Amino acid sequence: MKTCFCLTIHGRVQGVFFRHHTREKALELGLVGFVKNQSDGTVYAEAEGEISAVEKWVEWCRKGPAAARVDRVETIEKDLEGYTEFEIRH
């Protein structure tokens, strides 16, 4: 069964290759969606795929790459969008 989660990630998450590593983790887990920086300093991401894979990705995002400091992650489950790849949006 598939699901889609939207995340808003707070902390030191811009300028530390967070988007790049988030995409790499999503691809490793077979997920599709996107990740982007937001003007308020957060990172926003959506990923869809098998529930267990999305849950692992969300858990990874709660820590992020070594250079990041994640203070808080807001999560919302939503309807599937039908993404075909995982991309970094600008």
mmCIF file as gemmi writes it, N, C-alpha and C atoms, coordinates in Angstrom:
data_model
loop_
_atom_site.group_PDB
_atom_site.id
_atom_site.type_symbol
_atom_site.label_atom_id
_atom_site.label_alt_id
_atom_site.label_comp_id
_atom_site.label_asym_id
_atom_site.label_entity_id
_atom_site.label_seq_id
_atom_site.pdbx_PDB_ins_code
_atom_site.Cartn_x
_atom_site.Cartn_y
_atom_site.Cartn_z
_atom_site.occupancy
_atom_site.B_iso_or_equiv
_atom_site.pdbx_formal_charge
_atom_site.auth_seq_id
_atom_site.auth_asym_id
_atom_site.pdbx_PDB_model_num
ATOM 1 N N . MET Axp A 1 ? 0.832 -1.179 0 1 0 ? 1 A 1
ATOM 2 C CA . MET Axp A 1 ? 0 0 0 1 0 ? 1 A 1
ATOM 3 C C . MET Axp A 1 ? 0.885 1.254 0 1 0 ? 1 A 1
ATOM 4 N N . LYS Axp A 2 ? 0.447 2.269 -0.738 1 0 ? 2 A 1
ATOM 5 C CA . LYS Axp A 2 ? 1.251 3.485 -0.862 1 0 ? 2 A 1
ATOM 6 C C . LYS Axp A 2 ? 0.653 4.637 -0.068 1 0 ? 2 A 1
ATOM 7 N N . THR Axp A 3 ? 1.526 5.597 0.257 1 0 ? 3 A 1
ATOM 8 C CA . THR Axp A 3 ? 1.116 6.79 0.974 1 0 ? 3 A 1
ATOM 9 C C . THR Axp A 3 ? 1.941 7.974 0.488 1 0 ? 3 A 1
ATOM 10 N N . CYS Axp A 4 ? 1.513 9.172 0.866 1 0 ? 4 A 1
ATOM 11 C CA . CYS Axp A 4 ? 2.248 10.391 0.544 1 0 ? 4 A 1
ATOM 12 C C . CYS Axp A 4 ? 2.321 11.245 1.802 1 0 ? 4 A 1
ATOM 13 N N . PHE Axp A 5 ? 3.518 11.689 2.142 1 0 ? 5 A 1
ATOM 14 C CA . PHE Axp A 5 ? 3.71 12.561 3.288 1 0 ? 5 A 1
ATOM 15 C C . PHE Axp A 5 ? 4.369 13.863 2.858 1 0 ? 5 A 1
ATOM 16 N N . CYS Axp A 6 ? 3.917 14.959 3.471 1 0 ? 6 A 1
ATOM 17 C CA . CYS Axp A 6 ? 4.501 16.287 3.287 1 0 ? 6 A 1
ATOM 18 C C . CYS Axp A 6 ? 5.226 16.633 4.579 1 0 ? 6 A 1
ATOM 19 N N . LEU Axp A 7 ? 6.442 17.148 4.46 1 0 ? 7 A 1
ATOM 20 C CA . LEU Axp A 7 ? 7.23 17.523 5.632 1 0 ? 7 A 1
ATOM 21 C C . LEU Axp A 7 ? 7.657 18.971 5.538 1 0 ? 7 A 1
ATOM 22 N N . THR Axp A 8 ? 7.611 19.664 6.647 1 0 ? 8 A 1
ATOM 23 C CA . THR Axp A 8 ? 8.259 20.963 6.789 1 0 ? 8 A 1
ATOM 24 C C . THR Axp A 8 ? 9.304 20.773 7.871 1 0 ? 8 A 1
ATOM 25 N N . ILE Axp A 9 ? 10.565 20.981 7.499 1 0 ? 9 A 1
ATOM 26 C CA . ILE Axp A 9 ? 11.689 20.659 8.377 1 0 ? 9 A 1
ATOM 27 C C . ILE Axp A 9 ? 12.313 21.964 8.86 1 0 ? 9 A 1
ATOM 28 N N . HIS Axp A 10 ? 12.368 22.116 10.173 1 0 ? 10 A 1
ATOM 29 C CA . HIS Axp A 10 ? 12.878 23.327 10.817 1 0 ? 10 A 1
ATOM 30 C C . HIS Axp A 10 ? 14.253 23.062 11.428 1 0 ? 10 A 1
ATOM 31 N N . GLY Axp A 11 ? 15.087 24.084 11.473 1 0 ? 11 A 1
ATOM 32 C CA . GLY Axp A 11 ? 16.405 23.983 12.088 1 0 ? 11 A 1
ATOM 33 C C . GLY Axp A 11 ? 17.451 24.563 11.149 1 0 ? 11 A 1
ATOM 34 N N . ARG Axp A 12 ? 18.692 24.111 11.307 1 0 ? 12 A 1
ATOM 35 C CA . ARG Axp A 12 ? 19.743 24.499 10.363 1 0 ? 12 A 1
ATOM 36 C C . ARG Axp A 12 ? 19.714 23.492 9.224 1 0 ? 12 A 1
ATOM 37 N N . VAL Axp A 13 ? 18.871 23.768 8.242 1 0 ? 13 A 1
ATOM 38 C CA . VAL Axp A 13 ? 18.616 22.805 7.176 1 0 ? 13 A 1
ATOM 39 C C . VAL Axp A 13 ? 18.857 23.38 5.778 1 0 ? 13 A 1
ATOM 40 N N . GLN Axp A 14 ? 19.259 24.631 5.698 1 0 ? 14 A 1
ATOM 41 C CA . GLN Axp A 14 ? 19.629 25.209 4.414 1 0 ? 14 A 1
ATOM 42 C C . GLN Axp A 14 ? 21.122 25.497 4.431 1 0 ? 14 A 1
ATOM 43 N N . GLY Axp A 15 ? 21.765 25.309 3.281 1 0 ? 15 A 1
ATOM 44 C CA . GLY Axp A 15 ? 23.201 25.527 3.189 1 0 ? 15 A 1
ATOM 45 C C . GLY Axp A 15 ? 24.03 24.379 3.715 1 0 ? 15 A 1
ATOM 46 N N . VAL Axp A 16 ? 23.396 23.234 3.955 1 0 ? 16 A 1
ATOM 47 C CA . VAL Axp A 16 ? 24.102 22.057 4.48 1 0 ? 16 A 1
ATOM 48 C C . VAL Axp A 16 ? 23.845 20.816 3.612 1 0 ? 16 A 1
ATOM 49 N N . PHE Axp A 17 ? 23.444 21.046 2.361 1 0 ? 17 A 1
ATOM 50 C CA . PHE Axp A 17 ? 23.152 19.97 1.403 1 0 ? 17 A 1
ATOM 51 C C . PHE Axp A 17 ? 22.002 19.074 1.844 1 0 ? 17 A 1
ATOM 52 N N . PHE Axp A 18 ? 21.079 19.639 2.621 1 0 ? 18 A 1
ATOM 53 C CA . PHE Axp A 18 ? 19.934 18.866 3.101 1 0 ? 18 A 1
ATOM 54 C C . PHE Axp A 18 ? 19.095 18.347 1.935 1 0 ? 18 A 1
ATOM 55 N N . ARG Axp A 19 ? 18.808 19.208 0.956 1 0 ? 19 A 1
ATOM 56 C CA . ARG Axp A 19 ? 17.984 18.782 -0.177 1 0 ? 19 A 1
ATOM 57 C C . ARG Axp A 19 ? 18.644 17.64 -0.942 1 0 ? 19 A 1
ATOM 58 N N . HIS Axp A 20 ? 19.936 17.76 -1.18 1 0 ? 20 A 1
ATOM 59 C CA . HIS Axp A 20 ? 20.667 16.724 -1.912 1 0 ? 20 A 1
ATOM 60 C C . HIS Axp A 20 ? 20.574 15.381 -1.181 1 0 ? 20 A 1
ATOM 61 N N . HIS Axp A 21 ? 20.861 15.392 0.106 1 0 ? 21 A 1
ATOM 62 C CA . HIS Axp A 21 ? 20.841 14.141 0.877 1 0 ? 21 A 1
ATOM 63 C C . HIS Axp A 21 ? 19.425 13.58 1.018 1 0 ? 21 A 1
ATOM 64 N N . THR Axp A 22 ? 18.437 14.475 1.116 1 0 ? 22 A 1
ATOM 65 C CA . THR Axp A 22 ? 17.045 14.035 1.197 1 0 ? 22 A 1
ATOM 66 C C . THR Axp A 22 ? 16.64 13.309 -0.078 1 0 ? 22 A 1
ATOM 67 N N . ARG Axp A 23 ? 17.053 13.851 -1.22 1 0 ? 23 A 1
ATOM 68 C CA . ARG Axp A 23 ? 16.764 13.205 -2.503 1 0 ? 23 A 1
ATOM 69 C C . ARG Axp A 23 ? 17.474 11.852 -2.593 1 0 ? 23 A 1
ATOM 70 N N . GLU Axp A 24 ? 18.74 11.804 -2.2 1 0 ? 24 A 1
ATOM 71 C CA . GLU Axp A 24 ? 19.49 10.551 -2.252 1 0 ? 24 A 1
ATOM 72 C C . GLU Axp A 24 ? 18.826 9.471 -1.397 1 0 ? 24 A 1
ATOM 73 N N . LYS Axp A 25 ? 18.371 9.847 -0.2 1 0 ? 25 A 1
ATOM 74 C CA . LYS Axp A 25 ? 17.711 8.879 0.684 1 0 ? 25 A 1
ATOM 75 C C . LYS Axp A 25 ? 16.398 8.407 0.062 1 0 ? 25 A 1
ATOM 76 N N . ALA Axp A 26 ? 15.647 9.346 -0.529 1 0 ? 26 A 1
ATOM 77 C CA . ALA Axp A 26 ? 14.385 8.98 -1.174 1 0 ? 26 A 1
ATOM 78 C C . ALA Axp A 26 ? 14.628 7.998 -2.319 1 0 ? 26 A 1
ATOM 79 N N . LEU Axp A 27 ? 15.632 8.259 -3.14 1 0 ? 27 A 1
ATOM 80 C CA . LEU Axp A 27 ? 15.943 7.362 -4.257 1 0 ? 27 A 1
ATOM 81 C C . LEU Axp A 27 ? 16.37 5.988 -3.752 1 0 ? 27 A 1
ATOM 82 N N . GLU Axp A 28 ? 17.155 5.974 -2.696 1 0 ? 28 A 1
ATOM 83 C CA . GLU Axp A 28 ? 17.597 4.704 -2.093 1 0 ? 28 A 1
ATOM 84 C C . GLU Axp A 28 ? 16.392 3.87 -1.648 1 0 ? 28 A 1
ATOM 85 N N . LEU Axp A 29 ? 15.344 4.547 -1.172 1 0 ? 29 A 1
ATOM 86 C CA . LEU Axp A 29 ? 14.152 3.863 -0.664 1 0 ? 29 A 1
ATOM 87 C C . LEU Axp A 29 ? 13.072 3.656 -1.73 1 0 ? 29 A 1
ATOM 88 N N . GLY Axp A 30 ? 13.351 4.09 -2.965 1 0 ? 30 A 1
ATOM 89 C CA . GLY Axp A 30 ? 12.398 3.906 -4.051 1 0 ? 30 A 1
ATOM 90 C C . GLY Axp A 30 ? 11.215 4.864 -4.017 1 0 ? 30 A 1
ATOM 91 N N . LEU Axp A 31 ? 11.409 6.055 -3.465 1 0 ? 31 A 1
ATOM 92 C CA . LEU Axp A 31 ? 10.337 7.038 -3.345 1 0 ? 31 A 1
ATOM 93 C C . LEU Axp A 31 ? 10.373 8.057 -4.477 1 0 ? 31 A 1
ATOM 94 N N . VAL Axp A 32 ? 9.25 8.708 -4.695 1 0 ? 32 A 1
ATOM 95 C CA . VAL Axp A 32 ? 9.131 9.794 -5.667 1 0 ? 32 A 1
ATOM 96 C C . VAL Axp A 32 ? 8.541 11.01 -4.968 1 0 ? 32 A 1
ATOM 97 N N . GLY Axp A 33 ? 8.817 12.198 -5.515 1 0 ? 33 A 1
ATOM 98 C CA . GLY Axp A 33 ? 8.317 13.436 -4.924 1 0 ? 33 A 1
ATOM 99 C C . GLY Axp A 33 ? 9.271 14.571 -5.192 1 0 ? 33 A 1
ATOM 100 N N . PHE Axp A 34 ? 9.42 15.469 -4.209 1 0 ? 34 A 1
ATOM 101 C CA . PHE Axp A 34 ? 10.332 16.599 -4.376 1 0 ? 34 A 1
ATOM 102 C C . PHE Axp A 34 ? 10.739 17.167 -3.029 1 0 ? 34 A 1
ATOM 103 N N . VAL Axp A 35 ? 11.777 17.995 -3.074 1 0 ? 35 A 1
ATOM 104 C CA . VAL Axp A 35 ? 12.251 18.722 -1.897 1 0 ? 35 A 1
ATOM 105 C C . VAL Axp A 35 ? 12.653 20.115 -2.356 1 0 ? 35 A 1
ATOM 106 N N . LYS Axp A 36 ? 12.407 21.131 -1.505 1 0 ? 36 A 1
ATOM 107 C CA . LYS Axp A 36 ? 12.776 22.501 -1.862 1 0 ? 36 A 1
ATOM 108 C C . LYS Axp A 36 ? 13.016 23.328 -0.608 1 0 ? 36 A 1
ATOM 109 N N . ASN Axp A 37 ? 13.861 24.359 -0.75 1 0 ? 37 A 1
ATOM 110 C CA . ASN Axp A 37 ? 14.05 25.343 0.306 1 0 ? 37 A 1
ATOM 111 C C . ASN Axp A 37 ? 12.874 26.302 0.283 1 0 ? 37 A 1
ATOM 112 N N . GLN Axp A 38 ? 12.52 26.807 1.453 1 0 ? 38 A 1
ATOM 113 C CA . GLN Axp A 38 ? 11.474 27.816 1.546 1 0 ? 38 A 1
ATOM 114 C C . GLN Axp A 38 ? 12.085 29.121 2.055 1 0 ? 38 A 1
ATOM 115 N N . SER Axp A 39 ? 11.425 30.212 1.759 1 0 ? 39 A 1
ATOM 116 C CA . SER Axp A 39 ? 11.973 31.53 2.096 1 0 ? 39 A 1
ATOM 117 C C . SER Axp A 39 ? 12.089 31.766 3.603 1 0 ? 39 A 1
ATOM 118 N N . ASP Axp A 40 ? 11.381 31.006 4.412 1 0 ? 40 A 1
ATOM 119 C CA . ASP Axp A 40 ? 11.457 31.185 5.87 1 0 ? 40 A 1
ATOM 120 C C . ASP Axp A 40 ? 12.595 30.383 6.51 1 0 ? 40 A 1
ATOM 121 N N . GLY Axp A 41 ? 13.445 29.745 5.686 1 0 ? 41 A 1
ATOM 122 C CA . GLY Axp A 41 ? 14.581 28.987 6.2 1 0 ? 41 A 1
ATOM 123 C C . GLY Axp A 41 ? 14.308 27.517 6.442 1 0 ? 41 A 1
ATOM 124 N N . THR Axp A 42 ? 13.084 27.08 6.201 1 0 ? 42 A 1
ATOM 125 C CA . THR Axp A 42 ? 12.758 25.661 6.353 1 0 ? 42 A 1
ATOM 126 C C . THR Axp A 42 ? 12.974 24.94 5.031 1 0 ? 42 A 1
ATOM 127 N N . VAL Axp A 43 ? 12.9 23.627 5.09 1 0 ? 43 A 1
ATOM 128 C CA . VAL Axp A 43 ? 12.903 22.778 3.889 1 0 ? 43 A 1
ATOM 129 C C . VAL Axp A 43 ? 11.549 22.096 3.847 1 0 ? 43 A 1
ATOM 130 N N . TYR Axp A 44 ? 10.938 22.083 2.662 1 0 ? 44 A 1
ATOM 131 C CA . TYR Axp A 44 ? 9.653 21.424 2.449 1 0 ? 44 A 1
ATOM 132 C C . TYR Axp A 44 ? 9.879 20.241 1.514 1 0 ? 44 A 1
ATOM 133 N N . ALA Axp A 45 ? 9.265 19.11 1.831 1 0 ? 45 A 1
ATOM 134 C CA . ALA Axp A 45 ? 9.431 17.92 1.003 1 0 ? 45 A 1
ATOM 135 C C . ALA Axp A 45 ? 8.145 17.122 0.967 1 0 ? 45 A 1
ATOM 136 N N . GLU Axp A 46 ? 7.919 16.476 -0.157 1 0 ? 46 A 1
ATOM 137 C CA . GLU Axp A 46 ? 6.824 15.518 -0.307 1 0 ? 46 A 1
ATOM 138 C C . GLU Axp A 46 ? 7.409 14.239 -0.877 1 0 ? 46 A 1
ATOM 139 N N . ALA Axp A 47 ? 6.971 13.118 -0.329 1 0 ? 47 A 1
ATOM 140 C CA . ALA Axp A 47 ? 7.426 11.832 -0.845 1 0 ? 47 A 1
ATOM 141 C C . ALA Axp A 47 ? 6.276 10.844 -0.822 1 0 ? 47 A 1
ATOM 142 N N . GLU Axp A 48 ? 6.224 10.027 -1.86 1 0 ? 48 A 1
ATOM 143 C CA . GLU Axp A 48 ? 5.218 8.985 -1.886 1 0 ? 48 A 1
ATOM 144 C C . GLU Axp A 48 ? 5.851 7.661 -2.307 1 0 ? 48 A 1
ATOM 145 N N . GLY Axp A 49 ? 5.259 6.611 -1.794 1 0 ? 49 A 1
ATOM 146 C CA . GLY Axp A 49 ? 5.747 5.273 -2.068 1 0 ? 49 A 1
ATOM 147 C C . GLY Axp A 49 ? 5.172 4.311 -1.053 1 0 ? 49 A 1
ATOM 148 N N . GLU Axp A 50 ? 5.772 3.148 -0.951 1 0 ? 50 A 1
ATOM 149 C CA . GLU Axp A 50 ? 5.322 2.153 0.018 1 0 ? 50 A 1
ATOM 150 C C . GLU Axp A 50 ? 5.405 2.725 1.435 1 0 ? 50 A 1
ATOM 151 N N . ILE Axp A 51 ? 4.404 2.424 2.249 1 0 ? 51 A 1
ATOM 152 C CA . ILE Axp A 51 ? 4.308 3.003 3.587 1 0 ? 51 A 1
ATOM 153 C C . ILE Axp A 51 ? 5.586 2.809 4.387 1 0 ? 51 A 1
ATOM 154 N N . SER Axp A 52 ? 6.143 1.609 4.397 1 0 ? 52 A 1
ATOM 155 C CA . SER Axp A 52 ? 7.34 1.35 5.207 1 0 ? 52 A 1
ATOM 156 C C . SER Axp A 52 ? 8.517 2.192 4.735 1 0 ? 52 A 1
ATOM 157 N N . ALA Axp A 53 ? 8.644 2.396 3.421 1 0 ? 53 A 1
ATOM 158 C CA . ALA Axp A 53 ? 9.74 3.2 2.879 1 0 ? 53 A 1
ATOM 159 C C . ALA Axp A 53 ? 9.544 4.672 3.239 1 0 ? 53 A 1
ATOM 160 N N . VAL Axp A 54 ? 8.322 5.17 3.132 1 0 ? 54 A 1
ATOM 161 C CA . VAL Axp A 54 ? 8.051 6.567 3.492 1 0 ? 54 A 1
ATOM 162 C C . VAL Axp A 54 ? 8.326 6.789 4.976 1 0 ? 54 A 1
ATOM 163 N N . GLU Axp A 55 ? 7.944 5.841 5.813 1 0 ? 55 A 1
ATOM 164 C CA . GLU Axp A 55 ? 8.202 5.965 7.253 1 0 ? 55 A 1
ATOM 165 C C . GLU Axp A 55 ? 9.709 6.025 7.536 1 0 ? 55 A 1
ATOM 166 N N . LYS Axp A 56 ? 10.498 5.21 6.845 1 0 ? 56 A 1
ATOM 167 C CA . LYS Axp A 56 ? 11.959 5.252 7.018 1 0 ? 56 A 1
ATOM 168 C C . LYS Axp A 56 ? 12.516 6.597 6.572 1 0 ? 56 A 1
ATOM 169 N N . TRP Axp A 57 ? 12.007 7.14 5.469 1 0 ? 57 A 1
ATOM 170 C CA . TRP Axp A 57 ? 12.447 8.433 4.953 1 0 ? 57 A 1
ATOM 171 C C . TRP Axp A 57 ? 12.109 9.552 5.94 1 0 ? 57 A 1
ATOM 172 N N . VAL Axp A 58 ? 10.891 9.534 6.479 1 0 ? 58 A 1
ATOM 173 C CA . VAL Axp A 58 ? 10.492 10.545 7.465 1 0 ? 58 A 1
ATOM 174 C C . VAL Axp A 58 ? 11.416 10.473 8.676 1 0 ? 58 A 1
ATOM 175 N N . GLU Axp A 59 ? 11.703 9.276 9.142 1 0 ? 59 A 1
ATOM 176 C CA . GLU Axp A 59 ? 12.6 9.112 10.294 1 0 ? 59 A 1
ATOM 177 C C . GLU Axp A 59 ? 13.985 9.666 9.976 1 0 ? 59 A 1
ATOM 178 N N . TRP Axp A 60 ? 14.489 9.405 8.76 1 0 ? 60 A 1
ATOM 179 C CA . TRP Axp A 60 ? 15.786 9.956 8.364 1 0 ? 60 A 1
ATOM 180 C C . TRP Axp A 60 ? 15.735 11.485 8.361 1 0 ? 60 A 1
ATOM 181 N N . CYS Axp A 61 ? 14.652 12.067 7.854 1 0 ? 61 A 1
ATOM 182 C CA . CYS Axp A 61 ? 14.517 13.529 7.798 1 0 ? 61 A 1
ATOM 183 C C . CYS Axp A 61 ? 14.497 14.157 9.188 1 0 ? 61 A 1
ATOM 184 N N . ARG Axp A 62 ? 14.098 13.41 10.19 1 0 ? 62 A 1
ATOM 185 C CA . ARG Axp A 62 ? 14.103 13.937 11.567 1 0 ? 62 A 1
ATOM 186 C C . ARG Axp A 62 ? 15.525 14.158 12.085 1 0 ? 62 A 1
ATOM 187 N N . LYS Axp A 63 ? 16.501 13.527 11.428 1 0 ? 63 A 1
ATOM 188 C CA . LYS Axp A 63 ? 17.915 13.7 11.797 1 0 ? 63 A 1
ATOM 189 C C . LYS Axp A 63 ? 18.654 14.486 10.726 1 0 ? 63 A 1
ATOM 190 N N . GLY Axp A 64 ? 18.453 14.121 9.457 1 0 ? 64 A 1
ATOM 191 C CA . GLY Axp A 64 ? 19.109 14.798 8.346 1 0 ? 64 A 1
ATOM 192 C C . GLY Axp A 64 ? 20.573 14.417 8.23 1 0 ? 64 A 1
ATOM 193 N N . PRO Axp A 65 ? 21.279 15.084 7.305 1 0 ? 65 A 1
ATOM 194 C CA . PRO Axp A 65 ? 22.71 14.812 7.129 1 0 ? 65 A 1
ATOM 195 C C . PRO Axp A 65 ? 23.514 15.346 8.311 1 0 ? 65 A 1
ATOM 196 N N . ALA Axp A 66 ? 24.77 14.937 8.391 1 0 ? 66 A 1
ATOM 197 C CA . ALA Axp A 66 ? 25.613 15.265 9.549 1 0 ? 66 A 1
ATOM 198 C C . ALA Axp A 66 ? 25.733 16.766 9.811 1 0 ? 66 A 1
ATOM 199 N N . ALA Axp A 67 ? 25.789 17.586 8.773 1 0 ? 67 A 1
ATOM 200 C CA . ALA Axp A 67 ? 25.989 19.034 8.954 1 0 ? 67 A 1
ATOM 201 C C . ALA Axp A 67 ? 24.71 19.764 9.371 1 0 ? 67 A 1
ATOM 202 N N . ALA Axp A 68 ? 23.573 19.108 9.299 1 0 ? 68 A 1
ATOM 203 C CA . ALA Axp A 68 ? 22.298 19.744 9.625 1 0 ? 68 A 1
ATOM 204 C C . ALA Axp A 68 ? 21.991 19.637 11.117 1 0 ? 68 A 1
ATOM 205 N N . ARG Axp A 69 ? 21.075 20.492 11.55 1 0 ? 69 A 1
ATOM 206 C CA . ARG Axp A 69 ? 20.507 20.39 12.899 1 0 ? 69 A 1
ATOM 207 C C . ARG Axp A 69 ? 18.996 20.51 12.741 1 0 ? 69 A 1
ATOM 208 N N . VAL Axp A 70 ? 18.302 19.411 12.89 1 0 ? 70 A 1
ATOM 209 C CA . VAL Axp A 70 ? 16.848 19.407 12.751 1 0 ? 70 A 1
ATOM 210 C C . VAL Axp A 70 ? 16.239 19.638 14.13 1 0 ? 70 A 1
ATOM 211 N N . ASP Axp A 71 ? 15.477 20.732 14.226 1 0 ? 71 A 1
ATOM 212 C CA . ASP Axp A 71 ? 14.807 21.057 15.491 1 0 ? 71 A 1
ATOM 213 C C . ASP Axp A 71 ? 13.41 20.467 15.566 1 0 ? 71 A 1
ATOM 214 N N . ARG Axp A 72 ? 12.724 20.446 14.43 1 0 ? 72 A 1
ATOM 215 C CA . ARG Axp A 72 ? 11.327 20.008 14.428 1 0 ? 72 A 1
ATOM 216 C C . ARG Axp A 72 ? 10.923 19.64 13.005 1 0 ? 72 A 1
ATOM 217 N N . VAL Axp A 73 ? 10.063 18.626 12.88 1 0 ? 73 A 1
ATOM 218 C CA . VAL Axp A 73 ? 9.525 18.224 11.581 1 0 ? 73 A 1
ATOM 219 C C . VAL Axp A 73 ? 8.007 18.146 11.696 1 0 ? 73 A 1
ATOM 220 N N . GLU Axp A 74 ? 7.328 18.94 10.87 1 0 ? 74 A 1
ATOM 221 C CA . GLU Axp A 74 ? 5.871 18.862 10.785 1 0 ? 74 A 1
ATOM 222 C C . GLU Axp A 74 ? 5.532 17.878 9.672 1 0 ? 74 A 1
ATOM 223 N N . THR Axp A 75 ? 4.635 16.941 9.941 1 0 ? 75 A 1
ATOM 224 C CA . THR Axp A 75 ? 4.266 15.938 8.937 1 0 ? 75 A 1
ATOM 225 C C . THR Axp A 75 ? 2.766 15.958 8.701 1 0 ? 75 A 1
ATOM 226 N N . ILE Axp A 76 ? 2.398 15.822 7.446 1 0 ? 76 A 1
ATOM 227 C CA . ILE Axp A 76 ? 0.989 15.728 7.052 1 0 ? 76 A 1
ATOM 228 C C . ILE Axp A 76 ? 0.882 14.624 6.007 1 0 ? 76 A 1
ATOM 229 N N . GLU Axp A 77 ? -0.06 13.719 6.214 1 0 ? 77 A 1
ATOM 230 C CA . GLU Axp A 77 ? -0.336 12.699 5.195 1 0 ? 77 A 1
ATOM 231 C C . GLU Axp A 77 ? -1.365 13.269 4.226 1 0 ? 77 A 1
ATOM 232 N N . LYS Axp A 78 ? -1.187 13.01 2.935 1 0 ? 78 A 1
ATOM 233 C CA . LYS Axp A 78 ? -2.115 13.524 1.936 1 0 ? 78 A 1
ATOM 234 C C . LYS Axp A 78 ? -2.35 12.49 0.845 1 0 ? 78 A 1
ATOM 235 N N . ASP Axp A 79 ? -3.254 12.815 -0.053 1 0 ? 79 A 1
ATOM 236 C CA . ASP Axp A 79 ? -3.549 11.927 -1.177 1 0 ? 79 A 1
ATOM 237 C C . ASP Axp A 79 ? -2.332 11.81 -2.092 1 0 ? 79 A 1
ATOM 238 N N . LEU Axp A 80 ? -2.222 10.691 -2.762 1 0 ? 80 A 1
ATOM 239 C CA . LEU Axp A 80 ? -1.135 10.471 -3.714 1 0 ? 80 A 1
ATOM 240 C C . LEU Axp A 80 ? -1.216 11.479 -4.853 1 0 ? 80 A 1
ATOM 241 N N . GLU Axp A 81 ? -0.048 11.982 -5.264 1 0 ? 81 A 1
ATOM 242 C CA . GLU Axp A 81 ? 0.034 12.951 -6.354 1 0 ? 81 A 1
ATOM 243 C C . GLU Axp A 81 ? 0.375 12.302 -7.696 1 0 ? 81 A 1
ATOM 244 N N . GLY Axp A 82 ? 0.984 11.125 -7.665 1 0 ? 82 A 1
ATOM 245 C CA . GLY Axp A 82 ? 1.38 10.459 -8.895 1 0 ? 82 A 1
ATOM 246 C C . GLY Axp A 82 ? 2.715 10.934 -9.441 1 0 ? 82 A 1
ATOM 247 N N . TYR Axp A 83 ? 3.621 11.336 -8.563 1 0 ? 83 A 1
ATOM 248 C CA . TYR Axp A 83 ? 4.959 11.75 -8.998 1 0 ? 83 A 1
ATOM 249 C C . TYR Axp A 83 ? 5.64 10.601 -9.735 1 0 ? 83 A 1
ATOM 250 N N . THR Axp A 84 ? 6.558 10.942 -10.632 1 0 ? 84 A 1
ATOM 251 C CA . THR Axp A 84 ? 7.271 9.91 -11.385 1 0 ? 84 A 1
ATOM 252 C C . THR Axp A 84 ? 8.755 9.874 -11.07 1 0 ? 84 A 1
ATOM 253 N N . GLU Axp A 85 ? 9.245 10.867 -10.334 1 0 ? 85 A 1
ATOM 254 C CA . GLU Axp A 85 ? 10.658 10.928 -9.95 1 0 ? 85 A 1
ATOM 255 C C . GLU Axp A 85 ? 10.759 11.713 -8.652 1 0 ? 85 A 1
ATOM 256 N N . PHE Axp A 86 ? 11.956 11.77 -8.091 1 0 ? 86 A 1
ATOM 257 C CA . PHE Axp A 86 ? 12.189 12.617 -6.908 1 0 ? 86 A 1
ATOM 258 C C . PHE Axp A 86 ? 13.15 13.713 -7.331 1 0 ? 86 A 1
ATOM 259 N N . GLU Axp A 87 ? 12.7 14.954 -7.24 1 0 ? 87 A 1
ATOM 260 C CA . GLU Axp A 87 ? 13.497 16.053 -7.738 1 0 ? 87 A 1
ATOM 261 C C . GLU Axp A 87 ? 13.752 17.123 -6.674 1 0 ? 87 A 1
ATOM 262 N N . ILE Axp A 88 ? 14.807 17.868 -6.902 1 0 ? 88 A 1
ATOM 263 C CA . ILE Axp A 88 ? 15.099 19.061 -6.1 1 0 ? 88 A 1
ATOM 264 C C . ILE Axp A 88 ? 14.498 20.233 -6.85 1 0 ? 88 A 1
ATOM 265 N N . ARG Axp A 89 ? 13.602 20.93 -6.195 1 0 ? 89 A 1
ATOM 266 C CA . ARG Axp A 89 ? 12.978 22.116 -6.816 1 0 ? 89 A 1
ATOM 267 C C . ARG Axp A 89 ? 13.635 23.372 -6.293 1 0 ? 89 A 1
ATOM 268 N N . HIS Axp A 90 ? 13.685 24.373 -7.167 1 0 ? 90 A 1
ATOM 269 C CA . HIS Axp A 90 ? 14.299 25.653 -6.797 1 0 ? 90 A 1
ATOM 270 C C . HIS Axp A 90 ? 13.261 26.748 -6.769 1 0 ? 90 A 1
